[in-house]
Amino acid sequence: MNSIKKQKVEPILMDTYLAIIKNSIGSKMFSNLYAKLDNKKLDITKNGNLSCAFYVSSILFLFKLVKEIHATVNGTLKDLKESGWTKIEKPRIGCVLIWRETDFGNGNLHKHIGFYIGKEKAISNNFKYGYPTRHNWKSRKVELILWYPTLKK
């Protein structure tokens, strides 16, 4: 019987993190988040229309970069700050972007959250399609750029 040496496998955090973000493009995986409200089951992300925070926080939670999964940008932002994410001035690959509130009519103001992937591109949930897409990161006014110290290329 041949003896096989046990080798220590060390996942490369940044490469895996970026691969999952990039591979999420087009996925409906983050389109639905169900909750009970007044004893009724509701899709609080409205079939992907409001799922940017659910998308971002789910990926961050997978890598233990936040404490829990969130349905709102404000909830995600609070968790990011409590989990050690810090404000930076210029985007770095893998950072979290928070775009300013936009009025989509009827006084419905919405913030938006996503990931910066380099070369002026971001990935975030597209409310029109209900799934993550790649787009120019300056498509909306960025309010905040956050970085986690242990992420490195």
C-alpha positions in Angstrom: 0.0 0.0 0.0 1.4 3.4 -1.0 1.4 6.0 1.6 0.0 9.3 0.5 1.4 12.4 2.2 -1.2 14.6 3.6 -0.9 18.0 2.2 -2.4 21.1 3.7 -4.8 22.7 1.4 -5.0 26.5 1.8 -7.8 28.1 -0.1 -6.9 31.5 -1.7 -9.5 33.8 -0.2 -9.3 36.6 -2.7 -9.2 34.5 -5.9 -12.2 32.4 -4.7 -14.1 35.4 -3.5 -13.7 37.1 -6.9 -14.5 34.0 -8.8 -17.8 33.6 -6.9 -18.7 37.2 -7.5 -17.9 37.0 -11.3 -19.7 33.6 -11.6 -22.8 35.0 -10.1 -23.6 37.1 -13.2 -26.9 36.0 -14.6 -27.8 33.8 -11.6 -31.3 34.0 -10.2 -30.0 32.4 -7.0 -30.4 35.7 -5.1 -33.7 36.7 -6.5 -36.0 35.6 -3.7 -35.9 36.2 0.0 -39.0 35.1 1.8 -40.2 36.5 5.2 -43.4 36.4 7.3 -45.1 39.7 7.6 -48.5 39.9 9.4 -48.6 36.2 9.3 -48.2 36.2 5.5 -45.3 34.8 3.5 -43.9 37.5 1.2 -41.0 37.6 -1.2 -39.4 40.8 0.3 -37.0 41.1 -2.6 -39.8 41.2 -5.1 -38.4 38.5 -7.4 -35.0 40.2 -7.6 -36.2 43.7 -8.0 -34.9 44.6 -4.5 -32.2 42.0 -3.9 -28.9 43.9 -4.1 -28.3 43.7 -0.3 -29.4 40.0 -0.2 -27.0 39.3 -3.0 -24.0 41.1 -1.5 -24.5 40.1 2.1 -25.0 36.4 1.1 -21.6 36.3 -0.7 -19.9 38.2 2.2 -21.5 35.8 4.7 -20.2 32.8 2.8 -16.7 34.1 3.4 -17.4 35.2 7.0 -16.9 38.8 6.1 -20.2 39.9 7.7 -22.2 38.4 10.6 -25.5 37.7 8.8 -27.4 37.9 5.5 -29.5 41.1 5.0 -32.5 42.3 3.1 -31.5 46.0 3.1 -28.5 48.1 2.2 -28.6 49.9 5.6 -28.6 46.6 7.4 -25.7 45.4 5.3 -23.9 48.6 5.8 -24.2 48.4 9.6 -22.9 44.8 9.6 -20.0 45.8 7.3 -18.9 48.5 9.7 -19.3 46.2 12.7 -17.4 43.5 10.9 -14.3 45.6 10.3 -14.8 47.0 6.8 -13.3 50.4 6.5 -13.8 53.4 4.2 -11.3 53.9 1.3 -11.1 56.7 -1.2 -10.5 54.8 -4.4 -12.0 51.4 -5.4 -9.9 48.2 -5.1 -10.8 44.9 -6.7 -13.1 43.1 -4.3 -14.3 46.2 -2.4 -17.9 46.9 -1.7 -19.6 49.9 -3.4 -22.6 51.7 -2.0 -24.4 54.0 -4.4 -26.4 57.0 -3.4 -30.1 56.8 -3.0 -32.1 57.2 -6.2 -35.8 58.0 -6.6 -37.4 55.5 -8.9 -40.7 57.3 -8.8 -43.5 57.6 -6.2 -41.0 58.7 -3.6 -39.4 55.3 -3.5 -35.7 56.0 -2.6 -33.3 53.1 -2.9 -29.6 52.8 -2.1 -27.7 50.2 -4.1 -24.8 47.9 -3.2 -22.4 45.8 -5.2 -18.8 44.8 -5.8 -16.0 46.5 -7.7 -14.1 44.0 -9.9 -11.6 46.3 -11.6 -11.2 48.0 -15.0 -14.1 50.5 -14.1 -16.5 47.6 -13.7 -18.8 46.5 -10.9 -21.2 43.6 -10.4 -24.5 44.2 -8.6 -28.0 43.0 -8.8 -29.9 44.6 -11.7 -33.4 45.4 -10.6 -34.7 45.3 -14.2 -33.6 41.6 -14.7 -33.6 40.4 -11.1 -30.1 39.0 -11.2 -26.5 40.3 -10.9 -24.9 42.0 -14.0 -21.6 43.6 -14.8 -21.7 47.4 -15.4 -19.7 50.6 -15.2 -19.2 51.4 -11.5 -19.8 55.0 -12.1 -23.3 54.4 -13.6 -24.6 55.9 -10.4 -23.0 58.3 -7.9 -21.0 56.2 -5.4 -21.6 57.3 -1.8 -19.2 54.9 0.0 -16.3 52.5 -0.9 -15.5 49.9 1.8 -12.5 47.5 2.1 -11.8 44.5 4.3 -8.2 44.4 5.6 -7.7 40.6 5.1 -8.7 40.7 1.4 -5.5 41.0 -0.7 -4.5 40.0 -4.2 
